[in-house]
Amino acid sequence: METDIFSIELLCQGKYESWEFSDEGERDALFNKVKKRYVGKEIKDKNNADDRHIVQLSATSLHIKAGNDVSQTVPFEWYDYDVFGEMLSYMNSEYTKQNKSIS
């Protein structure tokens, strides 16, 4: 049996939120919408960024195949921690809207 899990995760200073999606396209649409909204707020220099001041937005595609063979793809962006509260609220609102339009 094969299983696919598509999600978006938001991580900042030990706070973690995630949203699951029924398919990759649905997940990608919201991930790209969030990235577009926060364009210009990304941390450009990831090598010298302070982990305590990062919001990580990631899109996970987890594929579990028969025999528990697992492959995972996780594109991500880092943002300054000042956007965490606003981004979390925006994600919750957009996720709710998206799920209502699918129902």
N, C-alpha and C positions, 0 to 999 in steps of 0.2 A: 504494500500500500504506500502511495506517495502522498505527501502533504506539503502544501505551500502556505507560508505565512507571510503576509505583507503588512508592514507597520511603519509608523513614524514615531520616533522617540525624541524627547526633549530632555536634556540633562544639564543641570547647573548646580554646582556646589552641593552635590549629594541629593538634590531633588530630582525626581525622575517621573516623567509622565509618558504614556504611550497610547497610541490609537491604532486599532487593527482595521484592515480593509479586506473586502472580499476578493479583490483582484489588484494586480499591479498597476493597471492604468488609472484606476480610481485613486490609489495611493499617490501615484506620480503627479496627478493633477493637483492634489492639495499640497504636496511637497513643493512643487514648482510655484504654486500661488503664494505660498509663504516666503519662499526665496525671493520672488519678485517684489513682494511687499517690503521686505527688509534689505533690498539691494542698497549697497553703500554702508551698511552696518556690519559687514563681515570683518573678521579679523584676517588681515592679509598675511601677516608674518606668523604663521603657525609654529615655526621653529622656536621663536622667542616669546610665545604667548604664556601668560601665567594661568595655570589650570584653575586657579580660584576665581578668575575673572572671565570665564568662558561659558557661553551657552552653546551646547552642541545640538544641532538639529540633524537627525539622520533618518534615512529611508532604508529599512531593512527588507530584504527579500531572502527568506529562509526556505530552502528546498530540502525536504527530508524524503529520501528515497528508500525503497525496500532494502532491508539489511542495515538500516540506520545510517546509511551514507548521507552525509549532510554537506550542502554547499550554501554559502551565504555571501551576499553582496550588500555592502553598506556604504553608499555614497553619503557624505556628510558635509556640513558647513559649520564654521565656528563664528559666533557673534559675541559682541561685548555683553557682559552680564547685565548691563542696564536694561536690555530689551526683554529679559526673561518674563517678567510679569505680564507685559503687554503681549508678547508672543504666545504665552500660555493661554491667555484669555482669547486671543484671536484664533488659535488652533481649536480650542473647545467650541467656539461659536461656529467656525467654518465646518468642523466635523459634524456638528449637530445639523447644520443646514444641509450638508451633503447627504447625510443619512435620511433626512426627511424627504429629500427629493427622490431618493431611490425607492422608498417604501410605497 
